[in-house]
Amino acid sequence: MADINQFRIIKELYTGEQLTVYQVEDPKNGEPGILRLIHQLPLRDQWNQLYREYEAKITNYKHLPAVKVLDVWDRKPFVVMEGNEGDFLEKEQMLTGKQIDQFVDAVVYLHKHEILHGKINRFNIWIKENGEIILYGAGERAVFQPDRKITIQDDLKQVLSILKNHSSLAESHFEGISFDHIEELQGWILRKLAIPKPGLVNLGESSTTVFGLPNKEVIEREEPKRIVPEISPAPPKEKRKSGALFIGVAVAVLLIIVIFSINFLKGGAEKTSIQASEGKQETAVEKDKPKEKAAEKKDQVDLSQFTQVVPSWEPIKHASIKLAGHEYTLVAAAQKQDDSSGKVKVFVLSQGKKVGESPEYKGSNSPEPTSYIDSFLTVTSENGQKGLLVFGLPGGLGISEVIALEVQASGSAKQVWSDYGTEVKQSKDVISVTGTELSNLSLKNNKFTLEKK
């Protein structure tokens, strides 16, 4: 397969009537990319105009690719866009809640910048190796079908079609629904998948309308305050009854005090006997304390020098893991930015040196860095060559963004999976994440394995 200008073709991804899509690499710097080559020469000017406008508006949004090169090959115009290892959305593939969130976010971003996509299908939805979504092909339909005007409703129907075929939402949810704007559709999706979203108020949705009212407010609405009628003064006969009632209560209280005193004295004697017995047991336990302290000291990880190895990061959680005979310490660290946000990163240390690290993640909206991360769990493969670290980035309503990192025998780490979840548990060599479905994460045959139930 011939190269296209300076770009080396790795493989052909898609070919249709109007264009062919290739995965390419720039030999100069080794950077990967996605090349889109159109077949119809008369469309060259419209194509170039489309991608010049796109290039001016879409620059650094991570779920929409930026333009790298706009050129001509064999008189045919093509564009090279940012691209990573991955593949298009497959026919029977199901999107996770996080992937749906990213996919719809990309459409929202386009509409905010006055760009209508026009042809949202699985051959334009790219899934990177780490599971993140990139949406390609924005506006190309206007070039290929200039006589047919693209509308917002076209995009909304296509988004709903993707959700219907590639999400866990039941088909009954899609019956009789319609939206006027992508933000309305996004709010509906967030409600159905129960995904916490910081910008809901900006979408015209409040936290109460999306996630329900707080318990206190619900109770107040469901149970109106009762009106207590005023009590008129009691007649003389009632006073006599109240006096008799008071005497009865006083006698009952006196009886309770007497019974309590007897039981207290009895209990004191029994307590003295129990304390004597416990004293003997403590004497026996004291003999084993040096062994316990020695074991605790051995398991402890010295992080006192961490800030020297990794300046400006504060360690908040850690775990030890042994791979191919090497001892590694996995440290989750935080970097506070302001009173309500910060960054999180996982570092891999060995013999006092940093040997690997994860991408940066956004910590929770909390002033305390220690609350930026939770559920720090690890497993190793049967042959001890790989490790798996799973941790959560807490969000709202008890829902966390759960990340899985694969750690190599060399100490390097890369993200292999992420999704939203409400609970993370470990049972032997399997880590389970409860979200819209149950995801079981493990290392089988030395490979990361995801099983959904």
C-alpha positions in Angstrom: 0.0 0.0 0.0 1.5 3.3 -1.1 2.2 6.1 1.3 0.3 9.3 1.1 2.8 12.2 0.8 5.0 11.9 3.9 2.5 9.8 5.9 3.1 6.0 6.2 -0.1 4.0 6.0 -0.5 1.5 8.8 -3.9 0.2 7.8 -7.1 1.0 6.0 -9.9 1.6 8.5 -12.9 2.4 6.3 -13.8 3.0 2.6 -17.0 4.3 1.2 -18.4 6.1 -1.8 -17.1 9.5 -0.8 -13.9 8.9 1.3 -11.4 6.4 2.6 -10.0 6.5 6.2 -6.5 5.4 7.1 -4.5 5.0 10.2 -1.1 6.6 9.5 2.2 7.5 11.1 4.4 10.5 10.5 8.0 9.0 10.0 9.6 12.3 11.0 8.4 12.1 14.6 6.5 8.8 14.9 3.3 10.5 15.8 0.1 8.5 14.8 -2.8 10.1 13.0 -6.1 9.5 11.2 -6.0 10.4 7.5 -9.3 11.1 5.7 -9.0 11.1 1.8 -12.0 12.1 -0.3 -12.6 10.6 -3.8 -14.5 13.4 -5.5 -12.2 16.1 -7.0 -14.9 18.8 -7.5 -15.4 18.9 -3.7 -11.9 20.1 -3.0 -12.7 23.7 -2.3 -15.7 22.9 0.0 -13.6 20.3 1.8 -10.7 22.7 2.5 -13.1 25.4 3.6 -14.8 23.0 6.0 -11.6 21.9 7.7 -10.2 25.5 7.9 -13.3 26.5 9.8 -13.1 23.4 12.0 -9.4 24.0 12.6 -10.1 27.6 13.8 -12.8 26.4 16.3 -11.6 23.0 17.5 -8.1 23.1 18.8 -7.6 21.3 22.1 -10.8 19.5 23.1 -9.8 16.0 23.9 -12.9 14.2 22.5 -12.6 16.0 19.1 -9.4 15.6 17.1 -7.4 18.6 16.1 -6.3 19.2 12.4 -2.6 18.4 11.8 -2.3 18.7 8.0 -4.6 19.8 5.2 -3.1 18.8 1.8 -3.5 17.2 -1.6 -2.3 13.8 -2.9 -2.8 12.6 -6.5 -5.0 15.7 -6.9 -7.3 14.4 -4.1 -7.6 16.6 -1.0 -7.0 14.9 2.4 -6.8 15.9 6.1 -4.7 14.3 8.8 -6.1 14.6 12.3 -4.9 13.6 15.7 -5.2 9.9 16.4 -4.2 7.3 18.9 -4.1 3.5 18.9 -7.6 2.1 19.0 -10.5 1.2 16.6 -13.9 2.3 15.5 -17.0 1.3 17.6 -17.9 -2.2 16.6 -21.4 -3.4 15.6 -22.3 -5.2 18.8 -20.1 -3.2 21.2 -21.6 -1.6 24.3 -20.5 1.8 25.5 -19.9 2.4 29.2 -21.5 5.2 31.0 -18.3 7.2 30.9 -17.9 6.7 27.1 -21.5 7.8 26.5 -20.8 10.9 28.6 -17.6 11.7 26.5 -19.4 11.0 23.2 -22.3 13.3 24.0 -19.9 15.9 25.4 -18.2 16.0 22.0 -21.5 16.7 20.2 -22.3 19.4 22.8 -19.0 21.0 22.1 -19.6 21.0 18.4 -23.0 22.6 18.7 -21.6 25.3 21.1 -19.1 26.2 18.4 -21.9 26.3 15.7 -20.8 23.1 14.0 -23.4 20.4 13.1 -21.9 16.9 12.6 -24.5 15.5 10.2 -23.3 11.9 10.1 -22.9 10.4 13.6 -22.4 6.7 13.1 -20.1 4.0 14.5 -17.5 4.6 11.7 -16.9 8.1 13.1 -16.7 7.1 16.8 -13.1 6.1 17.6 -12.3 4.2 20.9 -8.8 4.7 22.1 -6.9 1.8 23.8 -7.5 3.4 27.2 -11.3 3.5 26.5 -11.7 7.2 25.8 -13.9 8.4 22.9 -12.9 10.6 19.9 -15.6 11.8 17.4 -14.5 12.2 13.8 -16.2 13.5 10.6 -17.8 16.6 11.9 -19.5 18.6 9.0 -18.4 16.3 6.2 -21.9 15.4 5.2 -22.5 19.1 4.3 -19.7 18.7 1.7 -20.8 15.4 0.3 -24.5 16.3 0.2 -24.6 20.1 -0.3 -28.3 20.0 -1.4 -29.5 18.6 1.9 -29.3 21.0 4.8 -28.1 19.5 8.1 -30.3 20.3 11.1 -29.9 20.0 14.9 -32.6 17.3 14.8 -30.4 15.2 12.4 -27.7 15.1 15.1 -30.1 14.4 17.9 -31.7 11.5 16.1 -28.3 10.0 15.3 -27.1 10.3 18.9 -30.3 8.5 20.1 -29.7 5.8 17.4 -26.1 5.2 18.8 -27.5 5.0 22.4 -30.3 2.7 21.4 -27.8 0.3 19.7 -24.7 0.6 21.9 -25.9 1.3 25.5 -27.5 -0.7 28.3 -30.6 1.6 28.2 -33.8 -0.3 27.6 -35.6 0.3 24.2 -38.7 1.4 26.1 -36.8 4.6 27.2 -36.6 5.8 23.6 -40.3 5.5 22.8 -42.0 8.9 22.2 -39.1 11.1 23.3 -37.9 14.2 21.4 -35.5 17.1 22.2 -34.9 20.5 20.7 -31.3 20.9 21.8 -28.3 18.6 22.5 -28.1 19.9 26.1 -31.7 18.6 26.8 -30.7 15.2 25.4 -27.5 15.3 27.5 -29.6 16.0 30.7 -31.9 13.1 29.8 -28.9 10.7 29.4 -27.4 11.9 32.7 -30.6 11.1 34.5 -31.0 7.7 32.9 -27.4 6.7 33.7 -27.1 8.6 37.0 -23.8 10.2 36.0 -22.8 13.1 38.2 -22.0 16.1 36.1 -20.5 19.4 37.4 -22.0 21.6 34.7 -25.6 20.5 35.0 -26.8 24.0 36.1 -25.2 25.4 32.9 -27.2 23.0 30.9 -30.4 24.3 32.3 -30.6 21.4 34.7 -30.3 21.7 38.5 -29.0 19.0 40.8 -32.5 18.5 42.2 -34.1 18.0 38.8 -31.5 15.6 37.6 -30.7 13.5 40.7 -33.9 14.0 42.8 -34.6 16.1 45.9 -32.6 15.7 49.1 -34.2 13.4 51.6 -35.2 16.2 53.9 -36.9 18.2 51.2 -38.8 15.1 50.0 -40.0 14.4 53.5 -41.2 18.0 53.9 -43.1 17.9 50.6 -44.7 14.5 51.3 -45.5 15.1 54.9 -46.9 18.7 55.4 -46.6 20.1 58.9 -49.5 19.1 61.1 -51.6 21.8 62.7 -51.7 21.3 66.4 -55.0 22.6 67.9 -54.7 24.8 71.0 -55.6 23.0 74.3 -58.1 24.7 76.6 -57.5 24.7 80.3 -58.5 21.4 81.9 -61.4 21.3 84.4 -60.8 20.6 88.2 -61.5 16.9 87.8 -58.7 16.6 85.3 -56.3 18.2 87.7 -57.0 15.4 90.3 -56.4 12.8 87.6 -53.1 14.4 86.7 -52.0 14.4 90.4 -52.8 10.7 90.7 -50.9 10.0 87.5 -47.9 11.9 88.8 -47.8 9.8 92.0 -48.0 6.6 89.9 -45.1 7.7 87.7 -43.0 8.6 90.8 -43.5 5.2 92.3 -42.6 3.5 89.0 -39.4 5.5 88.7 -38.4 4.7 92.3 -38.9 1.0 91.6 -36.7 1.2 88.5 -33.9 2.9 90.5 -34.0 0.2 93.1 -33.8 -2.6 90.5 -31.0 -0.8 88.7 -29.0 -0.4 91.9 -29.3 -4.2 92.6 -28.2 -5.1 89.1 -25.4 -2.5 89.2 -23.9 -4.0 92.4 -24.2 -7.5 90.9 -22.6 -6.4 87.6 -19.7 -4.8 89.5 -18.8 -8.1 91.0 -19.0 -9.8 87.7 -16.9 -7.1 86.0 -14.2 -7.5 88.7 -14.0 -11.2 87.8 -13.9 -10.6 84.1 -11.1 -7.9 84.5 -9.1 -10.4 86.4 -9.5 -13.0 83.7 -8.6 -10.4 81.0 -5.5 -9.4 82.9 -4.2 -12.9 82.6 -4.9 -13.0 78.8 -3.1 -9.6 78.3 0.0 -11.0 80.0 0.0 -13.9 77.5 -0.5 -11.5 74.6 2.3 -9.2 75.7 4.8 -12.0 74.9 3.7 -12.0 71.2 3.8 -8.2 70.8 7.4 -8.0 69.7 6.7 -10.4 66.9 3.6 -8.3 65.8 5.6 -5.1 65.9 8.4 -6.7 63.8 5.8 -7.8 61.2 4.2 -4.4 61.1 7.6 -2.7 60.6 8.4 -5.0 57.7 5.1 -4.2 55.9 5.4 -0.4 56.4 6.6 1.7 53.4 8.8 4.6 54.1 7.4 7.6 52.3 9.4 10.2 54.2 11.6 10.8 51.1 8.7 10.8 48.6 8.6 14.6 48.2 12.3 14.6 47.3 11.8 12.0 44.7 8.6 13.6 43.3 8.5 17.3 44.3 5.3 19.2 44.8 3.2 16.1 45.2 1.6 14.9 48.5 1.3 11.1 49.0 -2.2 10.1 50.1 -2.4 6.3 49.5 0.1 3.5 48.7 0.4 -0.2 48.1 3.2 -2.6 47.6 3.4 -5.1 44.7 6.1 -7.6 43.6 6.6 -8.2 39.9 9.3 -10.4 38.4 11.3 -10.4 41.7 11.2 -6.6 42.0 9.5 -4.8 44.9 7.5 -1.8 43.8 5.6 0.8 45.8 2.5 2.3 44.1 1.8 5.8 45.5 -1.3 7.9 44.8 -0.3 11.5 45.2 -2.2 14.8 45.1 -1.4 18.3 44.0 -3.8 20.9 45.4 -4.7 23.7 43.0 -7.2 25.7 45.0 -9.8 25.2 47.8 -12.1 23.1 45.6 -10.0 21.2 43.1 -6.7 19.4 42.5 -4.8 16.8 40.6 -4.1 13.1 41.3 -1.4 10.9 39.9 0.0 7.4 40.6 3.8 7.0 40.8 5.7 3.7 40.8 8.8 3.7 43.0 11.6 1.2 43.4 14.6 1.4 45.7 13.9 5.1 46.3 13.6 6.0 42.6 10.6 6.8 40.4 10.3 4.2 37.6 6.8 4.8 36.3 3.8 7.1 36.5 0.2 7.4 35.4 -1.6 10.2 33.6 -2.9 13.1 35.6 -6.5 12.9 36.9 -8.8 15.5 38.4 -9.4 15.1 42.1 -12.7 15.5 43.9 -14.1 19.0 44.6 -12.8 18.9 48.2 -10.4 21.2 50.1 -8.7 18.0 51.5 -6.3 16.2 49.2 -6.7 13.0 51.2 -10.2 12.7 49.8 -9.2 12.9 46.2 -8.9 9.1 45.9 -10.3 5.9 47.3 -10.4 2.1 46.7 -6.7 1.6 46.2 -6.6 -2.2 45.3 -4.0 -4.4 43.6 -3.8 -7.9 42.1 -0.9 -9.6 40.2 -1.0 -12.1 37.3 -0.4 -15.8 38.0 3.2 -15.7 36.6 3.9 -12.5 38.6 4.9 -10.5 35.5 2.1 -7.9 35.6 0.1 -6.0 38.2 -3.3 -4.3 38.2 -4.1 -1.3 40.3 -7.7 -0.1 40.6 -8.7 3.1 42.4 -11.5 5.6 42.5 -11.8 9.3 42.0 -14.8 10.3 44.2 -17.6 12.3 42.6 -21.1 13.4 43.7 -23.8 11.1 45.1 -21.4 8.4 46.1 -20.4 7.7 42.5 -16.7 7.5 41.7 -14.8 7.5 38.4 -12.9 4.1 38.7 -9.5 3.8 37.0 -7.6 0.6 36.2 -3.8 0.8 35.6 -1.7 -2.1 34.3 1.8 -2.2 35.8 4.6 -3.9 33.8 7.5 -5.9 35.3 9.7 -2.8 34.4 7.5 -0.6 36.6 5.9 1.4 33.8 2.1 1.9 34.2 -0.7 2.6 31.6 -4.4 3.0 31.9 -6.4 0.1 30.5 -10.0 0.8 31.7 -12.2 3.4 33.3 -15.9 3.8 34.1 -18.2 5.1 36.8 -19.1 3.0 39.8 -20.7 3.1 43.3 -18.7 0.3 44.9 -15.3 -1.4 44.4 -14.5 -4.7 46.0 -11.8 -7.4 45.8 -12.2 -11.1 46.0 -8.9 -13.0 45.6 -7.6 -12.1 42.1 -10.7 -10.3 40.9 -11.6 -6.7 41.5 -15.4 -5.9 41.0 -16.8 -2.5 40.2 -20.5 -2.0 40.6 -22.0 0.7 38.2 -24.7 0.5 35.6 -23.5 -3.1 35.4 -21.1 -5.3 37.3 -17.5 -5.2 35.9 -15.0 -7.8 37.0 -11.4 -6.8 36.4 -8.5 -9.3 36.5 -5.3 -10.5 34.9 -5.9 -13.8 33.1 -3.1 -15.4 31.0 -1.0 -12.3 31.8 -3.5 -10.0 30.1 -6.0 -7.5 31.4 -9.5 -9.1 31.3 -12.8 -7.3 31.7 -16.0 -9.4 32.3 -19.4 -7.7 32.5 -22.5 -9.0 34.2 
